[in-house]
């Protein structure tokens, strides 16, 4: 099993170490690990021979980059116009309450994370939530609570080896 450092070395070996490669490198690192850790940002800065503050500045400018890991069950609440108007903010608030975390955070057990996304392309089914690759149309605060309760039950069943 390779370490994070070895995997970072492998990713960086694909590049020449030129500053214009920064965004692509960050995308590759995030694709591999699911987020950008302090260790990975430092490795990229060293590789590009640039201050870590510069790397962090670029990474924080773009909302595609994460600095905490995704949960095992990443929840994405659509906030496109149709979903927003149909109650997306209420669904998001219910998910936050139910999980005890805010948008952009992950639960302590790393099971769930919540993010808002601009659009999932299902406007006629608004509001829409995705959990992993599963789409949940016409969500409401009550339905998101039911979905999360069902996911928790499945997780407990898997943990007991009953699935």
MDAnalysis code that builds the backbone (N, CA, C; Angstrom):
import MDAnalysis as mda
import numpy as np

u = mda.Universe.empty(489, n_residues=163, atom_resindex=np.repeat(np.arange(163), 3), trajectory=True)
u.add_TopologyAttr("name", ["N", "CA", "C"] * 163)
u.add_TopologyAttr("resid", np.arange(1, 164))
u.add_TopologyAttr("resname", ["UNK", "UNK", "UNK", "UNK", "UNK", "UNK", "UNK", "UNK", "UNK", "UNK", "UNK", "UNK", "UNK", "UNK", "UNK", "UNK", "UNK", "UNK", "UNK", "UNK", "UNK", "UNK", "UNK", "UNK", "UNK", "UNK", "UNK", "UNK", "UNK", "UNK", "UNK", "UNK", "UNK", "UNK", "UNK", "UNK", "UNK", "UNK", "UNK", "UNK", "UNK", "UNK", "UNK", "UNK", "UNK", "UNK", "UNK", "UNK", "UNK", "UNK", "UNK", "UNK", "UNK", "UNK", "UNK", "UNK", "UNK", "UNK", "UNK", "UNK", "UNK", "UNK", "UNK", "UNK", "UNK", "UNK", "UNK", "UNK", "UNK", "UNK", "UNK", "UNK", "UNK", "UNK", "UNK", "UNK", "UNK", "UNK", "UNK", "UNK", "UNK", "UNK", "UNK", "UNK", "UNK", "UNK", "UNK", "UNK", "UNK", "UNK", "UNK", "UNK", "UNK", "UNK", "UNK", "UNK", "UNK", "UNK", "UNK", "UNK", "UNK", "UNK", "UNK", "UNK", "UNK", "UNK", "UNK", "UNK", "UNK", "UNK", "UNK", "UNK", "UNK", "UNK", "UNK", "UNK", "UNK", "UNK", "UNK", "UNK", "UNK", "UNK", "UNK", "UNK", "UNK", "UNK", "UNK", "UNK", "UNK", "UNK", "UNK", "UNK", "UNK", "UNK", "UNK", "UNK", "UNK", "UNK", "UNK", "UNK", "UNK", "UNK", "UNK", "UNK", "UNK", "UNK", "UNK", "UNK", "UNK", "UNK", "UNK", "UNK", "UNK", "UNK", "UNK", "UNK", "UNK", "UNK", "UNK", "UNK", "UNK", "UNK", "UNK"])
u.atoms.positions = np.array([
    [0.848, -1.186, 0.000],
    [0.000, 0.000, 0.000],
    [0.889, 1.244, 0.000],
    [0.660, 2.111, -0.960],
    [1.518, 3.281, -1.073],
    [1.070, 4.387, -0.120],
    [2.004, 5.228, 0.232],
    [1.720, 6.337, 1.133],
    [1.293, 7.558, 0.323],
    [0.748, 8.539, 1.035],
    [0.339, 9.776, 0.376],
    [1.535, 10.418, -0.324],
    [2.690, 10.395, 0.346],
    [3.894, 11.005, -0.231],
    [4.279, 10.324, -1.541],
    [4.199, 9.000, -1.575],
    [4.524, 8.259, -2.797],
    [3.527, 8.573, -3.914],
    [2.262, 8.655, -3.542],
    [1.247, 8.967, -4.542],
    [1.404, 10.393, -5.072],
    [1.759, 11.321, -4.187],
    [2.016, 12.699, -4.628],
    [3.210, 12.741, -5.577],
    [4.264, 12.007, -5.239],
    [5.452, 11.950, -6.095],
    [5.084, 11.429, -7.478],
    [4.226, 10.408, -7.519],
    [3.793, 9.841, -8.791],
    [2.996, 10.865, -9.610],
    [2.097, 11.578, -8.962],
    [1.302, 12.600, -9.658],
    [2.215, 13.691, -10.205],
    [3.098, 14.183, -9.350],
    [3.969, 15.297, -9.750],
    [4.952, 14.901, -10.844],
    [5.291, 13.619, -10.931],
    [6.251, 13.169, -11.942],
    [5.723, 13.344, -13.365],
    [4.431, 13.561, -13.498],
    [3.826, 13.761, -14.818],
    [4.029, 15.191, -15.335],
    [4.562, 16.060, -14.494],
    [4.668, 17.476, -14.828],
    [6.114, 17.937, -14.865],
    [6.307, 19.104, -15.488],
    [7.648, 19.670, -15.629],
    [8.035, 20.573, -14.465],
    [7.064, 20.938, -13.627],
    [7.350, 21.828, -12.507],
    [7.223, 23.286, -12.873],
    [6.420, 23.562, -13.886],
    [6.220, 24.950, -14.327],
    [4.951, 25.506, -13.701],
    [5.019, 26.770, -13.351],
    [3.932, 27.429, -12.608],
    [2.585, 27.329, -13.319],
    [2.567, 27.371, -14.622],
    [1.293, 27.325, -15.355],
    [0.585, 25.977, -15.199],
    [1.263, 24.988, -14.644],
    [0.670, 23.665, -14.434],
    [-0.096, 23.564, -13.113],
    [-0.055, 24.617, -12.316],
    [-0.581, 24.559, -10.952],
    [-2.022, 24.050, -10.864],
    [-2.932, 24.617, -11.606],
    [-4.345, 24.225, -11.491],
    [-4.530, 22.765, -11.893],
    [-3.895, 22.355, -12.958],
    [-4.010, 20.965, -13.401],
    [-3.433, 20.015, -12.355],
    [-2.327, 20.389, -11.748],
    [-1.734, 19.565, -10.691],
    [-2.708, 19.458, -9.520],
    [-3.274, 20.588, -9.096],
    [-4.223, 20.565, -7.983],
    [-5.442, 19.697, -8.303],
    [-5.905, 19.771, -9.536],
    [-7.036, 18.929, -9.947],
    [-6.667, 17.445, -9.850],
    [-5.473, 17.089, -10.313],
    [-5.038, 15.692, -10.247],
    [-4.896, 15.213, -8.796],
    [-4.339, 16.079, -7.955],
    [-4.180, 15.715, -6.543],
    [-5.554, 15.509, -5.908],
    [-6.476, 16.419, -6.182],
    [-7.812, 16.273, -5.615],
    [-8.530, 15.047, -6.168],
    [-8.344, 14.765, -7.443],
    [-8.943, 13.550, -8.026],
    [-8.435, 12.300, -7.308],
    [-7.163, 12.304, -6.939],
    [-6.576, 11.138, -6.276],
    [-7.022, 10.994, -4.820],
    [-7.046, 12.108, -4.077],
    [-7.291, 12.043, -2.639],
    [-8.683, 12.521, -2.223],
    [-9.379, 13.182, -3.128],
    [-10.716, 13.677, -2.803],
    [-10.726, 15.066, -2.205],
    [-9.563, 15.571, -1.856],
    [-9.432, 16.914, -1.292],
    [-7.959, 17.300, -1.315],
    [-7.685, 18.564, -0.975],
    [-6.309, 19.054, -0.932],
    [-5.896, 19.212, 0.527],
    [-5.009, 18.370, 0.987],
    [-4.521, 18.444, 2.366],
    [-3.381, 19.453, 2.457],
    [-3.028, 19.824, 3.682],
    [-1.881, 20.716, 3.888],
    [-0.618, 20.079, 3.318],
    [-0.487, 18.769, 3.537],
    [0.690, 18.042, 3.036],
    [0.765, 18.109, 1.513],
    [-0.373, 17.932, 0.846],
    [-0.357, 17.955, -0.624],
    [-0.083, 19.365, -1.144],
    [-0.642, 20.384, -0.501],
    [-0.376, 21.766, -0.927],
    [1.104, 22.100, -0.764],
    [1.680, 21.637, 0.329],
    [3.107, 21.873, 0.574],
    [3.971, 21.171, -0.470],
    [3.600, 19.929, -0.809],
    [4.359, 19.178, -1.818],
    [4.284, 19.865, -3.179],
    [3.115, 20.368, -3.527],
    [2.947, 21.070, -4.807],
    [3.781, 22.348, -4.803],
    [3.746, 23.082, -3.705],
    [4.534, 24.321, -3.602],
    [6.018, 24.020, -3.756],
    [6.491, 22.982, -3.072],
    [7.912, 22.607, -3.186],
    [8.244, 22.223, -4.624],
    [7.384, 21.445, -5.251],
    [7.611, 20.991, -6.617],
    [7.707, 22.164, -7.594],
    [6.830, 23.143, -7.406],
    [6.805, 24.300, -8.310],
    [7.769, 25.406, -7.873],
    [8.440, 25.183, -6.766],
    [9.362, 26.166, -6.199],
    [8.683, 27.522, -6.061],
    [7.539, 27.486, -5.407],
    [6.757, 28.697, -5.184],
    [6.262, 28.676, -3.741],
    [6.002, 29.807, -3.135],
    [5.525, 29.822, -1.750],
    [4.181, 29.100, -1.605],
    [4.023, 28.409, -0.492],
    [2.774, 27.686, -0.261],
    [1.590, 28.654, -0.239],
    [1.820, 29.869, 0.198],
    [0.747, 30.877, 0.205],
    [0.206, 31.138, -1.189],
    [1.070, 31.099, -2.182],
    [0.639, 31.294, -3.572],
    [-0.216, 30.129, -4.048],
    [0.192, 28.916, -3.680],
    [-0.567, 27.720, -4.059],
    [-1.938, 27.756, -3.374],
    [-1.936, 28.059, -2.078],
    [-3.177, 28.129, -1.317],
    [-4.094, 29.220, -1.870],
    [-3.522, 30.334, -2.254],
    [-4.291, 31.443, -2.810],
    [-5.034, 31.023, -4.082],
    [-4.348, 30.316, -4.954],
    [-4.978, 29.831, -6.187],
    [-6.052, 28.790, -5.853],
    [-5.730, 27.868, -4.961],
    [-6.672, 26.802, -4.615],
    [-7.949, 27.359, -3.977],
    [-7.817, 28.374, -3.151],
    [-9.005, 28.940, -2.494],
    [-9.806, 29.838, -3.436],
    [-9.197, 30.305, -4.499],
    [-9.915, 31.152, -5.455],
    [-10.990, 30.357, -6.194],
    [-10.697, 29.108, -6.520],
    [-11.612, 28.277, -7.300],
    [-12.440, 27.400, -6.374],
    [-13.780, 27.443, -6.549],
    [-14.638, 26.678, -5.647],
    [-14.651, 25.181, -5.963],
    [-13.918, 24.742, -6.964],
    [-13.851, 23.314, -7.267],
    [-12.961, 22.560, -6.285],
    [-12.126, 23.285, -5.548],
    [-11.182, 22.630, -4.661],
    [-11.724, 22.518, -3.243],
    [-11.481, 21.360, -2.635],
    [-11.915, 21.062, -1.260],
    [-10.689, 20.952, -0.372],
    [-10.861, 21.331, 0.888],
    [-9.764, 21.247, 1.848],
    [-10.082, 20.288, 2.988],
    [-11.239, 19.666, 2.894],
    [-11.596, 18.589, 3.808],
    [-12.099, 17.434, 2.949],
    [-11.964, 16.210, 3.428],
    [-12.390, 15.066, 2.608],
    [-13.900, 15.023, 2.433],
    [-14.344, 14.400, 1.353],
    [-15.758, 14.112, 1.167],
    [-16.129, 12.973, 2.103],
    [-17.382, 12.958, 2.520],
    [-17.858, 11.838, 3.300],
    [-18.038, 10.617, 2.410],
    [-18.178, 9.462, 3.031],
    [-18.450, 8.231, 2.293],
    [-19.742, 8.394, 1.482],
    [-20.664, 9.176, 2.028],
    [-21.932, 9.486, 1.360],
    [-21.983, 11.001, 1.130],
    [-21.418, 11.478, 0.017],
    [-21.430, 12.925, -0.233],
    [-22.826, 13.394, -0.670],
    [-23.359, 14.336, 0.061],
    [-24.682, 14.888, -0.220],
    [-24.491, 16.218, -0.915],
    [-25.131, 16.354, -2.067],
    [-25.055, 17.609, -2.824],
    [-26.471, 18.127, -3.021],
    [-26.702, 19.321, -2.531],
    [-28.007, 19.950, -2.658],
    [-27.923, 20.949, -3.803],
    [-28.757, 20.750, -4.804],
    [-28.757, 21.655, -5.946],
    [-29.311, 23.013, -5.517],
    [-28.631, 24.060, -5.947],
    [-29.076, 25.414, -5.665],
    [-29.204, 26.227, -6.947],
    [-29.412, 25.516, -8.069],
    [-29.726, 26.228, -9.300],
    [-31.027, 26.992, -9.108],
    [-31.364, 27.845, -10.027],
    [-32.542, 28.703, -9.870],
    [-33.809, 27.909, -9.571],
    [-34.083, 26.875, -10.342],
    [-35.311, 26.109, -10.131],
    [-35.317, 25.444, -8.756],
    [-34.198, 24.833, -8.385],
    [-34.124, 24.154, -7.083],
    [-34.178, 25.160, -5.937],
    [-33.519, 26.275, -6.112],
    [-33.542, 27.316, -5.075],
    [-34.967, 27.808, -4.855],
    [-35.658, 28.090, -5.939],
    [-37.026, 28.607, -5.849],
    [-38.008, 27.562, -5.310],
    [-37.712, 26.273, -5.529],
    [-38.616, 25.196, -5.104],
    [-38.322, 24.711, -3.678],
    [-37.375, 25.340, -2.994],
    [-37.136, 24.977, -1.601],
    [-35.776, 24.396, -1.289],
    [-34.832, 24.508, -2.207],
    [-33.482, 23.991, -1.973],
    [-32.863, 24.480, -0.663],
    [-32.975, 25.759, -0.329],
    [-32.386, 26.219, 0.936],
    [-32.996, 25.533, 2.165],
    [-34.286, 25.244, 2.121],
    [-34.936, 24.548, 3.241],
    [-34.453, 23.104, 3.337],
    [-34.255, 22.460, 2.194],
    [-33.743, 21.087, 2.164],
    [-32.314, 21.066, 2.706],
    [-31.508, 22.008, 2.279],
    [-30.127, 22.103, 2.748],
    [-30.093, 22.302, 4.261],
    [-30.913, 23.198, 4.772],
    [-30.962, 23.466, 6.212],
    [-31.390, 22.213, 6.981],
    [-32.344, 21.465, 6.443],
    [-32.794, 20.230, 7.104],
    [-31.671, 19.198, 7.148],
    [-30.919, 19.075, 6.056],
    [-29.796, 18.123, 6.022],
    [-28.727, 18.533, 7.038],
    [-28.452, 19.820, 7.115],
    [-27.468, 20.310, 8.077],
    [-27.915, 20.001, 9.510],
    [-29.178, 20.272, 9.801],
    [-29.722, 19.986, 11.139],
    [-29.651, 18.495, 11.459],
    [-30.052, 17.689, 10.495],
    [-30.106, 16.244, 10.698],
    [-28.726, 15.650, 10.959],
    [-27.707, 16.161, 10.263],
    [-26.356, 15.611, 10.391],
    [-25.487, 16.359, 11.400],
    [-25.937, 17.532, 11.809],
    [-25.162, 18.315, 12.763],
    [-23.903, 18.919, 12.182],
    [-23.909, 19.148, 10.873],
    [-22.773, 19.781, 10.197],
    [-23.296, 20.857, 9.261],
    [-22.430, 21.755, 8.862],
    [-22.790, 22.812, 7.916],
    [-22.353, 22.420, 6.509],
    [-22.873, 23.128, 5.543],
    [-22.442, 22.942, 4.165],
    [-20.925, 23.119, 4.108],
    [-20.260, 22.207, 3.388],
    [-18.810, 22.258, 3.278],
    [-18.092, 21.455, 4.345],
    [-18.853, 20.830, 5.250],
    [-18.236, 20.053, 6.324],
    [-18.497, 18.569, 6.130],
    [-17.815, 17.775, 6.944],
    [-17.961, 16.324, 6.938],
    [-18.208, 15.879, 8.374],
    [-19.028, 14.848, 8.552],
    [-19.281, 14.351, 9.900],
    [-17.999, 13.757, 10.481],
    [-17.923, 13.707, 11.816],
    [-16.716, 13.204, 12.480],
    [-16.332, 11.804, 12.028],
    [-17.341, 10.971, 11.744],
    [-17.064, 9.591, 11.329],
    [-16.756, 9.478, 9.835],
    [-16.715, 10.620, 9.132],
    [-16.430, 10.710, 7.698],
    [-17.471, 9.988, 6.839],
    [-18.651, 9.752, 7.380],
    [-19.718, 9.088, 6.628],
    [-20.437, 10.045, 5.677],
    [-20.667, 11.295, 6.114],
    [-21.487, 12.233, 5.344],
    [-20.805, 13.590, 5.212],
    [-20.962, 14.178, 4.047],
    [-20.555, 15.565, 3.832],
    [-21.690, 16.230, 3.066],
    [-21.806, 17.537, 3.232],
    [-22.861, 18.290, 2.540],
    [-22.210, 19.404, 1.735],
    [-22.636, 19.520, 0.493],
    [-22.206, 20.626, -0.354],
    [-23.395, 21.138, -1.142],
    [-23.310, 22.387, -1.520],
    [-24.297, 22.968, -2.430],
    [-23.650, 23.020, -3.800],
    [-24.427, 22.705, -4.825],
    [-23.913, 22.761, -6.191],
    [-24.789, 23.695, -7.012],
    [-24.223, 24.235, -8.069],
    [-24.932, 25.223, -8.879],
    [-26.096, 24.624, -9.652],
    [-25.937, 23.427, -10.189],
    [-27.019, 22.812, -10.958],
    [-26.671, 21.360, -11.237],
    [-27.661, 20.479, -11.100],
    [-27.438, 19.071, -11.434],
    [-28.148, 18.700, -12.730],
    [-28.836, 19.664, -13.344],
    [-29.440, 19.438, -14.653],
    [-30.779, 18.726, -14.627],
    [-31.468, 18.788, -13.513],
    [-32.787, 18.141, -13.397],
    [-33.828, 19.163, -12.949],
    [-33.844, 20.306, -13.609],
    [-34.670, 21.427, -13.164],
    [-36.158, 21.079, -13.044],
    [-36.656, 20.217, -13.904],
    [-38.085, 19.884, -13.852],
    [-38.418, 19.021, -12.633],
    [-37.393, 18.528, -11.928],
    [-37.596, 17.676, -10.757],
    [-37.224, 18.384, -9.455],
    [-37.126, 19.709, -9.509],
    [-36.650, 20.516, -8.384],
    [-37.552, 20.388, -7.157],
    [-36.916, 20.518, -5.993],
    [-35.477, 20.557, -5.724],
    [-34.874, 19.153, -5.724],
    [-33.611, 19.090, -6.130],
    [-32.924, 17.808, -6.291],
    [-31.732, 17.737, -5.341],
    [-31.547, 16.538, -4.781],
    [-30.393, 16.239, -3.946],
    [-29.754, 14.990, -4.527],
    [-28.433, 14.950, -4.529],
    [-27.749, 13.714, -4.892],
    [-27.002, 13.225, -3.657],
    [-26.979, 11.918, -3.505],
    [-26.164, 11.273, -2.482],
    [-25.322, 10.269, -3.247],
    [-24.035, 10.585, -3.368],
    [-23.183, 9.790, -4.248],
    [-23.695, 9.955, -5.662],
    [-23.991, 8.850, -6.325],
    [-24.495, 8.897, -7.703],
    [-26.013, 8.756, -7.777],
    [-26.693, 8.747, -6.646],
    [-28.144, 8.577, -6.622],
    [-28.841, 9.931, -6.570],
    [-29.796, 10.131, -7.462],
    [-30.563, 11.373, -7.520],
    [-31.862, 11.209, -6.738],
    [-32.194, 12.227, -5.966],
    [-33.450, 12.267, -5.221],
    [-34.215, 13.506, -5.672],
    [-35.259, 13.319, -6.499],
    [-36.022, 14.468, -7.008],
    [-37.100, 14.930, -6.027],
    [-37.565, 16.136, -6.267],
    [-38.692, 16.712, -5.514],
    [-38.516, 16.555, -4.005],
    [-37.345, 16.959, -3.550],
    [-37.018, 16.819, -2.130],
    [-37.748, 17.862, -1.295],
    [-37.917, 17.528, -0.038],
    [-38.479, 18.445, 0.952],
    [-37.663, 18.231, 2.220],
    [-37.801, 19.125, 3.200],
    [-37.078, 18.897, 4.453],
    [-37.417, 17.535, 5.073],
    [-38.662, 17.132, 5.041],
    [-39.050, 15.837, 5.600],
    [-38.436, 14.688, 4.803],
    [-38.457, 14.783, 3.470],
    [-37.897, 13.701, 2.640],
    [-36.388, 13.564, 2.842],
    [-35.653, 14.683, 2.990],
    [-34.204, 14.553, 3.195],
    [-33.939, 13.879, 4.533],
    [-34.749, 14.169, 5.539],
    [-34.593, 13.501, 6.834],
    [-34.835, 12.002, 6.684],
    [-35.837, 11.622, 5.899],
    [-36.136, 10.207, 5.662],
    [-35.000, 9.517, 4.902],
    [-34.467, 10.195, 3.884],
    [-33.353, 9.628, 3.105],
    [-32.145, 9.406, 4.008],
    [-31.829, 10.395, 4.838],
    [-30.672, 10.276, 5.732],
    [-30.888, 9.183, 6.777],
    [-32.097, 9.066, 7.296],
    [-32.385, 7.992, 8.253],
    [-32.213, 6.630, 7.593],
    [-32.655, 6.510, 6.355],
    [-32.510, 5.253, 5.614],
    [-31.031, 4.931, 5.363],
    [-30.255, 5.945, 4.989],
    [-28.820, 5.738, 4.765],
    [-28.125, 5.313, 6.052],
    [-28.491, 5.944, 7.162],
    [-27.884, 5.576, 8.449],
    [-28.211, 4.133, 8.802],
    [-29.441, 3.726, 8.529],
    [-29.848, 2.347, 8.816],
    [-29.045, 1.368, 7.958],
    [-28.876, 1.702, 6.674],
    [-28.079, 0.851, 5.785],
    [-26.641, 0.748, 6.280],
    [-26.088, 1.878, 6.721],
    [-24.710, 1.902, 7.208],
    [-24.571, 1.038, 8.453],
    [-25.536, 1.124, 9.369],
    [-25.485, 0.289, 10.584],
    [-25.589, -1.188, 10.216],
    [-26.439, -1.504, 9.243],
    [-26.602, -2.892, 8.811],
    [-25.309, -3.404, 8.188],
    [-24.655, -2.570, 7.356],
    [-23.382, -2.969, 6.740],
    [-22.308, -3.175, 7.810],
    [-22.286, -2.269, 8.808],
    [-21.289, -2.382, 9.872],
    [-21.452, -3.670, 10.674],
    [-22.670, -4.170, 10.749],
    [-22.932, -5.406, 11.492],
    [-22.732, -6.634, 10.616],
    [-22.432, -6.426, 9.335],
    [-22.227, -7.532, 8.413],
    [-23.524, -8.191, 7.998],
    [-24.628, -7.434, 8.047],
    [-25.928, -7.993, 7.719],
    [-26.389, -7.691, 6.300],
    [-25.577, -6.994, 5.532],
    [-26.048, -6.654, 4.170],
    [-25.770, -7.737, 3.181],
])
